[in-house]
Amino acid sequence: MLTTQETEYLCRVGPGTPMGNLMRRYWHPILLSKELPEPDGAPLRARLLGEDLVAFRDSNGDVGLLDNYCPHRRASLFFGRNEEAGLRCVYHGWKFDTTGSCVDMPSEPAESNFKDKVKVKAYPAKEAGGLIWTYMGPPEHEPPLPLLEYNTLPLDHVSVSKLRYESNYVQVVEGDIDTVHASLLHSRLDCLDTAPTAATLAGRYQFPDRAPKFFVEDTDGGILIGARRRAEEDSYYWRISRWLFPYFTMIPREPHGHVQGGAMVPIDDENCWFVHIRWNPYRPLLEEERFESHFDKYIMDDGSWLAIANRRNDYMIDREKQKNETYTGIEFVRAQDSAMTDSMGTIADRSKEHLATTDMAIIRMRRSLIRAARALEDGVEPHQPHNPESYKVRSGGCVLPRDVYFTQDSEVWDDITVK
């Protein structure tokens, strides 16, 4: 468990907080690229680490991320005109480019040079992996983009979507690296009966053994997690997942298949984005493998990015299905997760929890973040931002002889490492 003070330290990410300062040393995926589909299109509201921003794609196709509030009289730039390589506040016509410089001030006399003295706060933006990334920290510490594999692949190898959770980012990270819950929360009641003929390793082995033994190792990027289950009499099934600073995850996968990961991006202390990424290192994704084919239909189309099944309707739980078909009675897998995560409260009271042996990864992740934030308070910069190669990893899954540890098998190691 954590004390109340430790939870506050871990979860609060606004400007000036220790964890907020640490977060601002990393690049963050703030939007899907497809949310700004065309130059001079409508601006979008965005919120990240407790700061209100406006995003726009200018006439040149470049993305700007500006403070929501015009520096003149604090009107919202969301209502602005996106035109001729800048965003113009409609209150008095002050216009700003993607760097935040004021490039036109029609409300001032022609001889005035006041526009040259005014800037609006702006953050750099880059696009990779179908995402728009931004860096909000000190300019002198700006790192390169992390070399997450999906940032380096052709776009047809990658599919991205997102969902808003109404809880703190740490709870969502904890849920994603808690792989033991998959054999319970996400199961059907007939899983034990169908396991012997299941097409996947996960379907075959994770349901008969719902109490895996966890092994956690520190890596340059974060932690490597191996959950070991009984397979045949002479072998174990390993589910291999990742947590990477500060909130990236990779859930276990079938050997040599596509990879799935998440980014639990803090909107503020009480909300976060779950940015869902699926990619295949070896080939373009098939249409049925893309999120548009199955994931997005469960998300509201009102701009909230909430699941259709959310806390306002008790996640559309069907008690009859819970009794006869599925473990939860909730249809959408991410709604199953958010029902658990959001029900803890926006920031869970970790002083009242009782952690078990399968919570090893959660304990290690929390300690790692707190240790890094405290080090930054002492003037020690985090390792990962300026070592982008530490993100060149994958998740995995395998069946191995009982005397072989999962990191000792060369084929497995090759499969969970990006060359």
C-alpha positions, 0 to 999 in steps of 0.5 A, a space after each residue: 500500500 501507499 500512504 495518503 501522502 505518497 498517493 498524492 505525490 504519485 498522482 498529482 501532475 499539474 504545473 509545479 508538482 513533483 510528478 508533473 515536473 517529471 512528466 514534463 520531461 517526456 513527449 506525450 501523445 495528445 491527439 490522434 493525427 486524424 483528429 486534425 484531418 486537414 490544413 486550416 480545419 477547425 481548432 480542437 480543445 485539448 487538455 494535458 497535465 492540467 493545462 488547457 490548450 488549443 490544437 490546430 493544423 495550419 495552412 502548411 499542414 503543421 500542428 500548433 499547440 497553444 495556450 487556450 487563452 489569448 494573451 490579450 484579454 484571455 478569450 478562448 482561442 478555440 473560437 479562433 479563425 484558422 487561416 493563412 498559417 495562423 490561428 486568429 482570435 476572433 475577439 480583436 483579431 490577434 493572430 498567432 503562428 504555431 510557435 506562439 508568435 503574434 504575426 498580426 494585430 489589426 486592432 493596433 495602429 499600423 505603426 505599432 510594433 506591439 505584436 512583436 512583443 507578444 507571444 502566447 505559450 506554445 508547445 512543440 508538436 511532432 507526428 509519428 505512429 498516427 499520433 500528435 506528440 508534444 513536449 511541455 518541459 524546459 526547452 533546454 531539456 527537450 529530448 527526441 521522440 521515444 523510439 517506440 516501434 510504432 513510431 518507426 513503422 509505416 502507417 499501414 502497420 499501425 492502428 490507433 484509437 483512444 478512450 477517456 477514463 474518468 480516473 487518475 492515470 496511475 489507476 489505469 496503468 496499474 490495470 494494464 500491467 495487472 495481467 492476472 485479471 484478464 483470466 477473470 474480469 475478461 473471461 466467459 463462463 465457459 472458458 474452462 470448457 473451451 480451453 483445451 481446443 482454444 486457438 491461442 496460447 492465452 485461451 488455452 493456458 490462462 484460464 485453467 491457471 488463474 494464479 500465475 507466479 510473477 517475475 519483474 525485472 528492471 530495464 532501461 525503459 521501465 520494467 519487464 513482467 513475466 507471468 508464469 502459468 502451468 502448461 503441460 507437465 514439462 512446460 510453463 506458459 509465460 505472458 510477457 508484458 511491459 511498462 515503460 516510463 512514464 505510462 506506456 504499456 504493452 500487454 502480452 501477445 501471441 508469439 510473432 503476432 501483432 503487438 498491442 500497447 497503451 499510453 495512459 496520458 494524464 488529462 489532469 489529476 482526475 481524467 486520462 486518455 487511454 491511447 490504444 495502439 496496435 501494430 505489426 512489425 512484419 506486415 500491414 494490418 488487415 482491415 479486421 485487425 484495425 480498431 475501426 473494425 471493432 474498438 471504435 464502435 463502442 465509443 461515443 461519437 459526441 466528442 467526449 471519447 467516453 465508452 458508450 457503456 460508462 459510469 452514468 449507465 453502470 457500464 450497461 451491466 447485464 445481470 442475466 449475462 453475468 449469471 449465464 454467459 460472461 464473468 462481468 455481464 459487461 460487453 466491451 472489454 475496455 468498459 470492463 476495465 474502466 468499471 473497475 478502475 473508475 469505481 475506485 474513485 478518481 484517485 484511489 485511497 491506496 492506504 486501504 488496499 491489501 496488495 498480493 503476490 500478483 501485484 509485484 509489477 504495480 509495486 515496482 512501477 509506483 516505486 520507480 515513478 516516485 523515485 524518478 520524481 524525487 531524483 528530479 527534485 534533487 537535480 537528476 534528470 530522468 534517463 529515458 527521455 534522452 535514451 530513446 533506444 530504451 523504448 525499442 522493446 515488445 511484449 510477448 508470450 511463449 511456452 517453455 520447458 520448466 527449467 528455462 526462464 523466459 529471458 534466457 530463451 534466445 528466440 523469445 528474447 529476439 521476439 520481444 526486442 526491436 532490432 
